[in-house]
C-alpha cells in the first residue's frame, strides 16, 4: 500500500515543479512578445496602439516620446530583432528594469535602431508573474548606448 502512495506523491510533486518551472520560463517569452508587438506598432506609426500597450505612459513627456517615435521610426517591412538584452530576464520576484532592443525592418539590416523599453514584472516564480511594459525611449544615436538606470 505504501508504494502506490509514494508513486502518486512523486508524480504530483514532479508535475507541480514542472508547472512552476514552465510558468517561470514562459515569462521571458511573454516579455519578448509584448516588446516586439510594441515595436511593430511603432514601425506602423500607430501611436494610439503604443500608448494603449504602455501601462505607465500618462505624463506628457512619455506621450510626446511615443508620438515622436511613431512618426520618426515608421518603417516598412517586418520588425526583426538583432539583439535583445533584458534586465528582468529570469527574475524570481518583482523587478522593474529596462530591456535594450536592437531592431531593424526586414531587408534593411543596415538601418538598425536601438531603444530601451521599461519592463515591470510583478509577482514571484511560485505564484506566477505578470509582465507590463511601462515606457519606451527615443532611438539612440549612438548604437552602443546602454539603457538608463531604472
Secondary structure, 3 states (H helix, E strand, C coil): CHHHHHHHHHHHHHHHHHHHHHHHHHHHHHHHHHHHHHHHHHHHCCHHHHHHHECCCCCHHHHHHHHHHHHHCCCCCCEEEEEEEECCCCCCEEEEEEEEEEEEECCCCCCCEEEEEEEEEEEECCCEEEEEEEEECCCCCCCCCCCCCC
